[in-house]
């Protein structure tokens, strides 16, 4: 069996398209093998690109495609953030990630009394389709994937996103990206919900069904363990709660009468990467193995894409301290490397040094910008997210 695994992997690898922008060798020009391991491959561990996907979901790993690079960005009004997105794209960013402000996350308009003091602070304010159109003005939504970090009003914001894309002339079937939409982790950890569980899950099911039928390249759900870990769980607890939430969403789709292979490929995951290097890598590998085995043996999925656990990783905000910015860089680098070696498909890194170039902290020789200026809002946002909550991303 071990020989068959190696042979099948080699055949898949040689058929696959590899990146042509890098040489796969050392600084001394010693060629690196595409796969290392014991001579006798354990079938429970397997090879990359084969069930149970412990060693990754692609036979080529990052030789075929690097992880998507996104900066979590959003502040002020839609025009402010649109300017930021265009800058990031010009610098080579390969995907967009939308940070919404607290009123938007809670389904409130910017002019509501409860929104006072929070508009545009920890993300961008989006109240209407017009705001969504401005947010993505002159950005080809068919040509770039967009992640939207929002759960409570996710279906409403997703509808605005679709409408804005259609008005651009984009095809819904060609739109790619991810909407968080995971309301279960809100009840567990983040506490940003709008309704009781049943209405929320009905809307989640609507999104799952719509995307399976109309927008197959868009992931309607990012099952999130990140917030559970930030709230104080261990790595094992993060894995357990997140995978259990994944099974709950599988059962949600099945209760609606959907074929598992029609919607399971559209489920994605969101994990935390902390400072315990090898523990984090083992967590990611275990998650893929558990998901693949349960989808196949318990839920009867047959398509290979249904068995693949696809996940985004974010480095741990709670591991950072405002007093140690240079140590934070080391911590973040270690956590990011664990995510990469664990096989993530998309990566955000936290850093208390993020966004300084955009926010332009006032120097001692100049007065601070006015309270209403985008610069002041950006600087306040950076301080709020990175110093108080330790959760700004770059």
Secondary structure, 3 states (H helix, E strand, C coil): CHHHHHHHHHHHHHHCCCCCCCCCECCCCCECCCCCCCCCCCCCCCCCCCCCCCCCCCCCHHHCCCCEECCEECCCCHHHHHHHHHHHHHCCCCEEEEEECHHHHCCCCCCCHHHCCCCCCCCECCCCHHHHHHHCCCCCCCCCEEEEECCCCHHHHHHHHHHHHHHHCCCHHHCCEEECCCCHHHHHHHCCCCCCHHHHHHHHHHHHHHHHHHCCCEECEEEECHHHHHCCCCHHHHHHHHHHHHHHHHHHHHHCCCCHHHHHHHEEEEEEECCCHHHHHHHHHHHHHHHHHHHHHCCCCCCHHHHCCCEEEEECHHHCCCCCHHHHHHHHHHHHHHHHHHCCCEEECECCCCCHHHHCCCCCCCCCCCCCCHHHHHHHHHHHHHHHCCCCEC
